[in-house]
């Protein structure tokens, strides 16, 4: 990440004060500068979006239910966010990554979130943390934090907690040290760590079918991978029926991989697109026919607005590029997720953007709502919304902001 030449050039070019979530694996162990403090008195909600604003934030079609400041979660800068719904109690939780650890927040009442405590970093503070959930366990990795490994935390321990605690991990997996991102296929019980100090920074595959006993399974080490989504394939390509497929954002290309046989993974296809800067992250549509990709450097490298690249991957061996949807701002895109026919994007300084699509083969995409979690500006900077989690059963949306903390939002 910091050792990546393109990353250094982008940071210098934009004169950022906070290093964003990109670059390959490899840890320097040196904390990055902290972002500036948020404006004093920034609203914590609730606020209905009307007339283009919700309290201190510009918006369209999205209400602010609450904002939890970083200081309220014992943190100083934010990064990733994921969610957990407790099937036994019906409660919903935000798992908020911060430089110094992971915060657990009960968001069952979205207008009265409750901070339950923090799982501190396993080593030292660092800007990059990634969190996923499988079988009521959180799996947490970090980059730039030395030999952090993967923390495993049993989320059912949050039941009955009524005062903030400092938690400890149940298990720490140590077959890698640093990890930039983590993907989990909940259907198969395999985790895919990427950007580690192992497997040529490709896929480090871990069997987590027994969550508190993670076991190394295999490597897929053809390309350096920055992020991935791994699924049990249900798409139209009959050649891969019932296969397990990973869509890898591999920095200078996109890679599709058959990981069904962990000891003999197969790189199906790798491909690029016009004006490629840095292939950051992507997500498949629910029918696995299309792949949407965000590029973290193209706004700087080519002076283009926020772009979401669309690929037809209905033939996994021969993907085709369709087009790039261009957003209304110049902010850098970071993480996106697909739910139904909507795309929920965390686009740094312009915050949450919600797109809706029809026939993607005809590039039918439009923005239907937004909530700007970073009111300071929409500049091409690495600050603001880091990630978004739109999958809670309630329909409430979680957004993590580097400077302004955790947001709980609801579409109107």
C-alpha positions as CSV (number, residue, x, y, z in Angstrom):
1,X,0.0,0.0,0.0
2,X,2.4,2.8,1.0
3,X,5.1,1.0,-0.9
4,X,3.0,1.1,-4.1
5,X,4.4,3.7,-6.5
6,X,1.1,4.7,-8.0
7,X,-0.3,5.1,-4.5
8,X,2.5,7.5,-3.5
9,X,2.0,9.5,-6.7
10,X,-1.7,9.9,-6.0
11,X,-1.2,10.9,-2.4
12,X,1.4,13.5,-3.4
13,X,-0.7,14.8,-6.3
14,X,-3.7,15.4,-4.1
15,X,-1.8,16.5,-1.0
16,X,-4.0,14.4,1.2
17,X,-3.9,14.7,4.9
18,X,-5.3,11.2,5.4
19,X,-4.3,8.1,3.4
20,X,-7.4,6.4,1.9
21,X,-8.2,2.7,1.7
22,X,-6.3,1.8,-1.4
23,X,-3.0,0.3,-2.5
24,X,-1.8,-3.3,-2.4
25,X,-0.7,-5.3,0.6
26,X,2.5,-4.9,2.4
27,X,2.6,-3.0,5.7
28,X,5.0,-0.2,6.6
29,X,3.8,-0.3,10.3
30,X,3.8,3.5,10.3
31,X,0.6,5.2,11.3
32,X,-0.7,7.8,8.8
33,X,-1.6,11.3,9.7
34,X,-5.0,11.8,11.3
35,X,-7.8,13.7,9.5
36,X,-8.8,17.1,10.8
37,X,-11.3,17.2,13.6
38,X,-14.9,17.5,12.4
39,X,-16.7,20.8,12.8
40,X,-17.8,21.4,16.4
41,X,-21.5,20.7,16.9
42,X,-22.1,18.7,13.8
43,X,-25.6,17.2,14.1
44,X,-26.1,13.8,15.6
45,X,-29.7,13.7,14.3
46,X,-32.4,12.7,13.9
47,X,-33.2,14.9,10.9
48,X,-35.6,14.5,8.0
49,X,-34.2,15.4,4.6
50,X,-36.2,18.3,3.2
51,X,-35.3,21.1,0.9
52,X,-31.9,19.5,0.1
53,X,-30.7,19.3,3.7
54,X,-31.0,17.2,6.8
55,X,-29.6,19.3,9.7
56,X,-25.9,20.0,8.7
57,X,-25.8,17.6,5.7
58,X,-26.9,18.0,2.1
59,X,-29.2,15.2,0.9
60,X,-31.9,14.0,-1.4
61,X,-34.3,11.2,-0.4
62,X,-32.3,10.0,2.7
63,X,-33.1,10.8,6.3
64,X,-30.5,11.0,9.1
65,X,-31.6,8.7,11.9
66,X,-28.4,9.2,14.0
67,X,-24.7,9.9,13.9
68,X,-22.3,8.5,16.4
69,X,-19.1,10.6,16.7
70,X,-15.8,8.8,16.7
71,X,-15.0,10.1,20.2
72,X,-18.2,8.5,21.4
73,X,-16.8,5.2,20.2
74,X,-13.3,5.7,21.7
75,X,-11.8,6.3,18.3
76,X,-10.0,9.0,16.4
77,X,-10.5,8.1,12.7
78,X,-12.9,5.7,11.0
79,X,-12.6,3.2,8.2
80,X,-14.7,0.1,7.3
81,X,-18.2,-0.8,8.5
82,X,-20.2,-4.0,8.4
83,X,-23.5,-5.0,10.1
84,X,-24.9,-7.9,12.0
85,X,-28.5,-8.9,12.7
86,X,-29.0,-11.2,15.6
87,X,-31.5,-13.8,14.5
88,X,-32.3,-14.8,18.1
89,X,-33.0,-11.3,19.5
90,X,-33.9,-9.4,16.3
91,X,-31.4,-6.7,17.3
92,X,-29.2,-5.0,14.7
93,X,-25.6,-3.9,15.2
94,X,-23.0,-1.8,13.4
95,X,-19.4,-3.0,13.4
96,X,-17.4,0.2,12.9
97,X,-13.7,0.0,12.0
98,X,-11.4,2.6,13.5
99,X,-7.7,3.2,13.5
100,X,-7.4,1.8,17.0
101,X,-9.9,-1.1,16.8
102,X,-13.5,-2.1,16.1
103,X,-16.5,-0.5,17.8
104,X,-19.8,-2.3,18.4
105,X,-22.9,-0.2,18.3
106,X,-26.5,-1.4,18.9
107,X,-28.5,0.4,16.2
108,X,-31.8,-1.5,16.8
109,X,-33.4,1.8,17.6
110,X,-31.8,3.8,14.8
111,X,-32.4,7.2,16.5
112,X,-30.9,6.0,19.8
113,X,-27.8,4.0,19.0
114,X,-25.9,2.4,22.0
115,X,-22.2,2.1,22.0
116,X,-21.4,-1.3,23.5
117,X,-17.6,-1.2,23.5
118,X,-14.5,-1.7,21.4
119,X,-12.3,-4.6,20.4
120,X,-8.8,-3.0,20.3
121,X,-6.4,-3.6,17.5
122,X,-4.3,-6.7,18.0
123,X,-1.1,-4.7,17.5
124,X,-0.9,-0.9,16.7
125,X,-3.2,1.7,15.3
126,X,-3.4,1.9,11.5
127,X,-5.8,3.5,9.0
128,X,-6.9,0.2,7.3
129,X,-9.3,-2.3,8.9
130,X,-11.8,-4.6,7.2
131,X,-14.6,-6.5,8.8
132,X,-16.9,-9.3,7.6
133,X,-19.4,-11.6,9.4
134,X,-20.0,-15.3,9.2
135,X,-22.1,-17.5,11.5
136,X,-22.5,-14.8,14.2
137,X,-18.8,-14.1,14.3
138,X,-16.9,-11.1,13.2
139,X,-13.6,-11.5,11.3
140,X,-11.4,-8.5,11.5
141,X,-8.2,-7.8,9.6
142,X,-5.9,-4.8,9.4
143,X,-3.1,-3.4,7.2
144,X,-0.3,-1.1,8.3
145,X,-0.6,-2.6,11.7
146,X,2.3,-5.1,11.7
147,X,1.6,-8.7,12.5
148,X,-2.1,-8.2,13.2
149,X,-3.5,-11.4,11.7
150,X,-7.3,-12.0,11.8
151,X,-9.3,-11.4,14.9
152,X,-12.4,-13.6,15.4
153,X,-15.0,-12.3,17.7
154,X,-18.2,-14.1,18.8
155,X,-20.9,-11.5,18.3
156,X,-23.4,-13.3,20.6
157,X,-21.2,-11.9,23.4
158,X,-22.9,-8.6,22.7
159,X,-26.2,-9.9,24.1
160,X,-27.0,-8.4,27.4
161,X,-24.2,-5.8,27.3
162,X,-25.5,-2.6,28.9
163,X,-22.3,-0.6,29.5
164,X,-19.3,0.0,27.2
165,X,-16.6,-2.7,27.5
166,X,-13.2,-3.4,26.2
167,X,-13.5,-6.7,24.5
168,X,-10.9,-9.4,23.6
169,X,-10.9,-11.6,20.5
170,X,-12.0,-15.2,20.9
171,X,-9.3,-16.3,18.5
172,X,-6.5,-14.7,16.4
173,X,-5.5,-16.4,13.1
174,X,-1.8,-15.8,12.4
175,X,-0.9,-17.5,9.1
176,X,-0.7,-14.0,7.7
177,X,0.4,-10.7,9.3
178,X,-1.1,-7.7,7.4
179,X,-4.2,-7.9,5.3
180,X,-5.8,-5.2,3.3
181,X,-9.3,-6.6,2.7
182,X,-11.3,-9.6,3.5
183,X,-14.1,-11.4,1.5
184,X,-16.2,-14.2,2.9
185,X,-18.5,-16.5,1.0
186,X,-21.2,-17.2,3.7
187,X,-22.6,-20.1,1.6
188,X,-19.4,-22.1,1.7
189,X,-17.6,-20.9,4.9
190,X,-14.4,-19.8,3.3
191,X,-12.7,-16.4,3.9
192,X,-10.5,-14.8,1.3
193,X,-7.9,-12.4,2.7
194,X,-6.2,-10.2,0.1
195,X,-3.2,-7.9,0.1
196,X,-1.5,-10.0,2.7
197,X,2.2,-10.6,3.2
198,X,1.6,-14.1,1.8
199,X,0.3,-15.7,-1.5
200,X,1.9,-12.9,-3.6
201,X,-0.7,-10.6,-2.1
202,X,-3.4,-12.6,-3.9
203,X,-6.1,-14.8,-2.3
204,X,-5.1,-16.3,1.0
205,X,-7.9,-18.8,1.5
206,X,-9.1,-19.8,5.0
207,X,-11.6,-22.4,6.0
208,X,-13.8,-20.8,8.6
209,X,-16.6,-23.4,8.7
210,X,-15.8,-23.7,12.4
211,X,-15.5,-19.9,13.1
212,X,-13.3,-20.2,16.2
213,X,-10.9,-22.6,14.5
214,X,-9.9,-20.9,11.2
215,X,-7.6,-23.1,9.1
216,X,-5.4,-22.3,6.1
217,X,-6.8,-23.8,2.9
218,X,-4.8,-22.5,-0.1
219,X,-3.4,-19.6,-2.1
220,X,-4.4,-18.1,-5.4
221,X,-1.4,-16.0,-6.2
222,X,-1.6,-15.0,-9.9
223,X,-2.1,-11.3,-9.4
224,X,-1.9,-8.9,-6.5
225,X,-5.5,-8.4,-5.3
226,X,-6.8,-5.3,-3.5
227,X,-10.4,-6.5,-2.8
228,X,-12.7,-9.3,-3.8
229,X,-16.2,-10.7,-3.8
230,X,-16.6,-14.5,-3.7
231,X,-19.9,-16.1,-4.4
232,X,-21.6,-19.4,-5.1
233,X,-22.3,-18.8,-8.7
234,X,-25.9,-18.7,-9.9
235,X,-25.3,-16.8,-13.2
236,X,-26.1,-17.7,-16.8
237,X,-22.8,-19.3,-17.7
238,X,-23.6,-23.0,-17.6
239,X,-19.9,-23.9,-17.7
240,X,-19.7,-22.7,-14.1
241,X,-22.9,-24.0,-12.7
242,X,-22.5,-24.5,-8.9
243,X,-19.0,-23.2,-9.0
244,X,-17.5,-20.8,-6.4
245,X,-16.3,-17.7,-8.2
246,X,-14.2,-14.7,-7.0
247,X,-14.4,-11.4,-8.7
248,X,-11.0,-9.8,-7.9
249,X,-10.2,-6.1,-8.0
250,X,-6.6,-6.7,-8.8
251,X,-5.2,-3.2,-8.9
252,X,-4.3,-3.0,-12.7
253,X,-7.0,-5.3,-13.9
254,X,-10.1,-7.2,-12.9
255,X,-9.8,-11.0,-12.5
256,X,-12.4,-13.7,-12.4
257,X,-11.3,-16.9,-10.6
258,X,-12.8,-20.4,-10.1
259,X,-12.0,-21.3,-6.5
260,X,-14.3,-24.3,-6.3
261,X,-11.3,-26.6,-5.9
262,X,-9.1,-24.8,-3.3
263,X,-6.0,-26.8,-4.2
264,X,-6.4,-26.1,-7.9
265,X,-7.8,-22.6,-8.4
266,X,-8.2,-21.4,-12.0
267,X,-7.9,-17.8,-13.3
268,X,-10.8,-17.7,-15.8
269,X,-10.3,-14.2,-17.2
270,X,-8.6,-11.0,-16.5
271,X,-9.5,-7.7,-18.2
272,X,-9.2,-3.9,-18.1
273,X,-11.2,-0.9,-19.2
274,X,-10.6,2.6,-20.7
275,X,-8.8,5.1,-18.4
276,X,-7.9,2.6,-15.7
277,X,-6.3,4.2,-12.7
278,X,-6.5,1.7,-9.8
279,X,-9.1,-1.1,-9.8
280,X,-10.3,-0.7,-6.2
281,X,-13.5,-2.7,-5.4
282,X,-16.5,-4.2,-7.1
283,X,-19.7,-6.1,-6.6
284,X,-21.8,-8.5,-8.8
285,X,-25.5,-7.9,-9.4
286,X,-27.6,-10.5,-7.6
287,X,-28.1,-12.5,-10.8
288,X,-24.4,-12.6,-11.3
289,X,-24.7,-11.3,-14.9
290,X,-23.1,-7.9,-14.4
291,X,-20.1,-6.7,-12.4
292,X,-19.8,-3.1,-11.2
293,X,-16.3,-1.7,-10.5
294,X,-15.0,1.4,-8.8
295,X,-11.7,2.9,-9.7
296,X,-10.0,5.0,-7.0
297,X,-7.4,6.9,-9.1
298,X,-9.3,7.8,-12.3
299,X,-10.7,11.0,-10.9
300,X,-7.1,12.2,-10.2
301,X,-5.4,10.6,-13.2
302,X,-7.9,11.6,-15.9
303,X,-9.9,14.5,-14.3
304,X,-13.2,12.6,-14.7
305,X,-16.2,12.6,-12.4
306,X,-17.0,9.7,-10.1
307,X,-17.3,6.6,-12.3
308,X,-18.9,3.2,-11.8
309,X,-17.7,0.8,-14.5
310,X,-20.2,-1.8,-15.9
311,X,-19.2,-5.2,-17.3
312,X,-21.3,-7.9,-18.7
313,X,-19.9,-11.1,-17.2
314,X,-22.7,-13.5,-18.3
315,X,-19.9,-15.4,-20.2
316,X,-17.3,-15.6,-17.5
317,X,-14.6,-16.6,-20.0
318,X,-15.2,-13.5,-22.1
319,X,-16.5,-10.5,-20.1
320,X,-17.4,-7.4,-22.1
321,X,-17.1,-3.8,-21.1
322,X,-20.4,-1.8,-21.4
323,X,-19.8,1.7,-20.1
324,X,-19.0,3.9,-17.2
325,X,-21.8,5.6,-15.3
326,X,-20.6,9.1,-14.3
327,X,-21.9,10.7,-11.1
328,X,-22.7,14.3,-10.5
329,X,-19.6,15.0,-8.4
330,X,-15.8,14.7,-8.8
331,X,-15.3,12.9,-5.5
332,X,-13.3,9.7,-5.4
333,X,-15.3,6.5,-5.2
334,X,-14.4,3.9,-2.6
335,X,-16.8,1.0,-1.8
336,X,-20.0,-0.1,-3.4
337,X,-22.6,-2.8,-2.8
338,X,-25.6,-4.0,-4.7
339,X,-29.0,-4.8,-3.2
340,X,-31.8,-5.6,-5.6
341,X,-31.6,-3.1,-8.5
342,X,-29.8,-0.5,-6.4
343,X,-26.2,0.3,-5.9
344,X,-25.1,1.9,-2.6
345,X,-21.8,3.7,-2.9
346,X,-19.6,5.3,-0.3
347,X,-17.8,8.0,-2.4
348,X,-15.5,9.8,0.1
349,X,-16.2,13.5,0.2
350,X,-19.7,13.3,-1.5
351,X,-20.8,10.6,1.0
352,X,-23.5,8.0,0.3
353,X,-24.8,7.9,-3.3
354,X,-27.7,5.6,-4.2
355,X,-28.0,4.5,-7.8
356,X,-30.9,2.5,-9.4
357,X,-30.4,0.5,-12.5
358,X,-32.7,-1.1,-15.2
359,X,-31.2,-2.9,-18.1
360,X,-27.5,-2.6,-17.5
361,X,-26.7,-3.9,-21.0
362,X,-28.2,-0.6,-22.1
363,X,-26.4,1.4,-19.4
364,X,-29.7,2.2,-17.6
365,X,-28.4,3.7,-14.4
366,X,-29.3,6.9,-12.5
367,X,-28.8,8.4,-9.1
368,X,-32.0,8.4,-7.0
369,X,-30.8,9.6,-3.6
370,X,-27.7,10.8,-1.7
371,X,-26.6,11.8,1.8
372,X,-23.3,13.8,2.1
373,X,-21.7,12.7,5.3
374,X,-18.8,15.1,4.7
375,X,-20.2,18.6,4.4
376,X,-16.8,20.3,4.2
377,X,-16.4,19.8,0.5
378,X,-16.8,17.4,-2.5
379,X,-13.1,17.8,-3.4
380,X,-11.0,15.0,-4.8
381,X,-9.6,14.0,-1.4
382,X,-9.3,10.9,0.6
383,X,-11.7,11.9,3.4
384,X,-15.4,11.3,4.1
385,X,-17.4,8.2,3.5
386,X,-15.3,5.0,3.6
387,X,-17.9,2.3,3.3
388,X,-21.6,1.5,3.4
389,X,-23.6,-1.5,4.6
390,X,-27.2,-1.6,3.2
391,X,-28.1,-5.2,4.1
392,X,-29.8,-4.9,7.6
393,X,-33.2,-6.5,7.7
394,X,-34.7,-3.2,8.8
395,X,-33.6,-1.4,5.6
396,X,-31.6,1.1,7.6
397,X,-28.2,1.9,6.0
398,X,-24.9,2.2,7.8
399,X,-22.2,4.5,6.5
400,X,-18.7,5.0,8.0
401,X,-17.0,8.3,7.7
402,X,-13.3,8.8,8.2
403,X,-13.7,12.1,10.1
404,X,-17.4,12.1,11.1
405,X,-18.0,8.7,12.5
406,X,-20.9,6.3,12.1
407,X,-24.2,7.3,10.3
408,X,-27.5,5.5,10.5
409,X,-29.6,6.5,7.5
410,X,-33.0,5.6,5.9
411,X,-34.2,6.0,2.4
412,X,-37.4,8.0,2.2
